[in-house]
Amino acid sequence: MTYSEFFQEIDGGAIRSTYFFHGVEDYVRTAALDRLRKALLPPGMEALNEVVLEGGSAQAALEAAEQLPMFCPKRLTVAVDFPPLLPRKARDEEGEVDRVLNWLQNPPDTACLVFMLRGEGDSRKRLYKKLNDMCGVEFPLLSEPEAARWAVRRAKALGCRMDQKTGEKLVFMAGRALTGLNGEIEKLAAYAMDRG
């Protein structure tokens, strides 16, 4: 699924029990996780209903996902850089993969488990393929024209005017990664202040 389709699903109120976020575009991936948080977790209940695990084991991720939520319908568990999805061989990788695949056959209705890779994973691995087919959301870099249009919209949101040609030049100089591009736009907006 593309990230645009993911945002449409979330805006439509459809939230799956499992997601697999992968790809190199950090800014949009972070925005997608934030949108999922806002859709799932009522204000003030975030700390009670969300767990973020760095690396970790399948048992830790699945146990966290199976905990019942408090004052909301689902609990959010984010497994960041889950070892069996990464290029290097994980400890007891086959056992870890089997645990996750068994859990995916019948996840609880109260769970929303997100496997999130900050870098590139190993697309040849069995779990990567299965998650990508079932619930993968890819976050690739935008094309140069898309990034330029995004830069124009972002500048406008910050109260500045930027034409398409300037957006294209900024993308050429700063690159297509939106995190870096956003930083440059914020610097320009701060420099322009109320002059727009």
C-alpha positions as CSV (number, residue, x, y, z in Angstrom):
1,M,0.0,0.0,0.0
2,T,1.2,3.5,-0.7
3,Y,1.4,6.1,2.1
4,S,-1.4,8.0,0.3
5,E,-3.7,5.0,0.6
6,F,-2.7,4.6,4.2
7,F,-3.7,8.2,5.0
8,Q,-7.0,7.7,3.1
9,E,-7.7,4.6,5.2
10,I,-7.0,6.3,8.5
11,D,-9.0,9.3,7.5
12,G,-11.9,7.0,6.7
13,G,-11.7,5.4,10.1
14,A,-10.3,2.0,9.0
15,I,-7.5,0.9,11.2
16,R,-5.8,-2.4,10.8
17,S,-4.4,-4.6,13.5
18,T,-0.9,-4.7,11.9
19,Y,1.2,-2.3,9.8
20,F,4.7,-2.6,8.3
21,F,6.2,0.8,7.8
22,H,9.3,0.7,5.6
23,G,11.2,3.0,3.2
24,V,13.7,5.9,3.3
25,E,11.3,8.9,3.7
26,D,11.5,9.6,7.4
27,Y,9.3,12.8,7.4
28,V,6.2,11.1,5.9
29,R,6.7,7.9,8.0
30,T,6.8,10.0,11.2
31,A,3.7,11.9,10.0
32,A,1.9,8.6,9.3
33,L,2.7,7.3,12.8
34,D,1.5,10.6,14.3
35,R,-1.8,10.3,12.3
36,L,-2.2,6.8,13.5
37,R,-1.6,7.9,17.1
38,K,-4.2,10.6,16.8
39,A,-6.8,8.3,15.3
40,L,-6.3,5.6,18.0
41,L,-5.4,7.3,21.2
42,P,-7.7,9.8,23.0
43,P,-5.9,12.9,24.3
44,G,-4.4,12.3,27.7
45,M,-4.4,8.5,27.3
46,E,-1.4,8.2,25.0
47,A,1.0,7.1,27.7
48,L,-1.3,4.4,28.9
49,N,-2.0,2.9,25.5
50,E,1.2,3.1,23.6
51,V,4.5,1.1,23.8
52,V,7.5,1.8,21.6
53,L,10.1,-1.0,21.5
54,E,13.5,-0.6,20.0
55,G,14.8,-3.9,18.5
56,G,13.5,-6.4,21.1
57,S,12.1,-9.8,20.8
58,A,8.8,-11.1,19.2
59,Q,7.7,-12.1,22.7
60,A,8.0,-8.6,24.0
61,A,6.3,-7.0,21.0
62,L,3.4,-9.5,21.0
63,E,2.9,-9.3,24.8
64,A,2.8,-5.5,24.6
65,A,0.3,-5.7,21.7
66,E,-2.0,-8.1,23.6
67,Q,-2.3,-5.9,26.7
68,L,-5.8,-4.5,26.9
69,P,-6.2,-0.8,26.2
70,M,-7.4,1.7,28.8
71,F,-10.3,4.0,27.9
72,C,-10.0,3.5,24.2
73,P,-10.7,0.6,21.7
74,K,-7.1,-0.2,20.6
75,R,-3.6,-0.2,22.0
76,L,-0.7,1.0,19.9
77,T,2.5,-1.0,19.9
78,V,5.4,0.1,17.7
79,A,8.3,-2.3,17.2
80,V,11.2,-0.3,15.7
81,D,13.9,-2.1,13.8
82,F,12.6,-5.6,14.7
83,P,15.8,-7.7,14.2
84,P,14.3,-10.4,11.9
85,L,13.5,-7.7,9.3
86,L,17.0,-6.3,9.2
87,P,19.9,-7.4,6.9
88,R,21.9,-9.2,9.5
89,K,21.0,-12.5,11.0
90,A,18.9,-12.2,14.2
91,R,19.3,-14.5,17.2
92,D,16.7,-17.4,16.9
93,E,15.4,-15.7,13.8
94,E,13.3,-18.6,12.6
95,G,11.6,-18.9,16.0
96,E,11.0,-15.2,16.1
97,V,9.5,-15.2,12.6
98,D,7.2,-18.2,13.5
99,R,5.9,-16.5,16.6
100,V,5.0,-13.3,14.7
101,L,3.4,-15.3,11.8
102,N,1.4,-17.4,14.2
103,W,0.2,-14.2,15.9
104,L,-0.7,-12.6,12.6
105,Q,-3.2,-15.4,11.9
106,N,-5.5,-14.2,14.7
107,P,-4.5,-10.8,16.2
108,P,-6.7,-9.4,19.0
109,D,-9.2,-6.7,18.0
110,T,-7.7,-4.4,20.6
111,A,-4.2,-4.4,19.1
112,C,-2.6,-2.2,16.5
113,L,1.0,-3.4,16.1
114,V,3.3,-1.4,13.8
115,F,6.6,-2.9,12.7
116,M,8.7,0.1,11.6
117,L,12.1,0.2,9.9
118,R,14.1,3.4,10.2
119,G,16.5,2.3,7.5
120,E,16.4,-0.4,4.8
121,G,15.4,-3.9,5.8
122,D,16.2,-7.1,4.0
123,S,13.4,-7.6,1.4
124,R,14.6,-11.2,0.8
125,K,13.6,-12.4,4.3
126,R,10.4,-14.4,4.9
127,L,8.9,-12.1,7.5
128,Y,9.6,-9.0,5.4
129,K,7.8,-10.5,2.4
130,K,4.9,-11.7,4.4
131,L,4.4,-8.3,6.3
132,N,4.8,-6.4,3.1
133,D,2.1,-8.5,1.3
134,M,-0.3,-8.3,4.3
135,C,0.1,-4.8,5.7
136,G,3.1,-3.0,4.1
137,V,3.2,0.7,3.8
138,E,6.1,2.0,1.7
139,F,7.6,5.5,2.3
140,P,9.9,6.2,-0.7
141,L,11.4,9.6,-1.5
142,L,9.2,11.9,-3.5
143,S,10.1,12.6,-7.1
144,E,11.7,16.0,-7.7
145,P,8.4,17.6,-9.0
146,E,6.4,16.1,-6.0
147,A,9.0,17.4,-3.6
148,A,8.9,20.9,-5.2
149,R,5.1,21.0,-4.9
150,W,5.4,19.8,-1.3
151,A,8.0,22.6,-0.6
152,V,5.6,25.2,-2.0
153,R,2.7,23.9,0.2
154,R,5.0,23.8,3.3
155,A,6.2,27.3,2.7
156,K,2.6,28.5,2.4
157,A,1.7,26.7,5.7
158,L,4.5,28.7,7.3
159,G,3.0,32.0,6.0
160,C,5.5,32.4,3.1
161,R,5.1,32.6,-0.7
162,M,7.2,30.4,-2.9
163,D,6.6,29.7,-6.6
164,Q,7.1,26.3,-8.2
165,K,10.4,27.3,-9.9
166,T,11.9,28.4,-6.5
167,G,10.6,25.1,-5.0
168,E,12.4,23.2,-7.7
169,K,15.6,25.0,-7.1
170,L,15.4,24.4,-3.4
171,V,14.8,20.7,-4.0
172,F,17.8,20.6,-6.3
173,M,20.0,22.3,-3.6
174,A,18.6,20.6,-0.5
175,G,17.6,17.2,-1.9
176,R,14.4,15.2,-1.9
177,A,14.4,14.0,1.7
178,L,11.6,15.9,3.3
179,T,13.2,16.2,6.7
180,G,16.2,18.2,5.4
181,L,14.0,20.1,2.9
182,N,11.6,21.0,5.8
183,G,14.5,22.3,7.8
184,E,15.6,24.6,4.9
185,I,12.1,25.9,4.4
186,E,11.8,26.7,8.1
187,K,15.1,28.6,8.0
188,L,13.8,30.6,5.0
189,A,10.5,31.3,6.7
190,A,12.3,32.5,9.8
191,Y,14.5,34.7,7.7
192,A,11.5,36.2,5.8
193,M,9.5,36.5,9.1
194,D,6.4,38.6,8.5
195,R,7.5,39.7,5.0
196,G,6.3,36.4,3.5
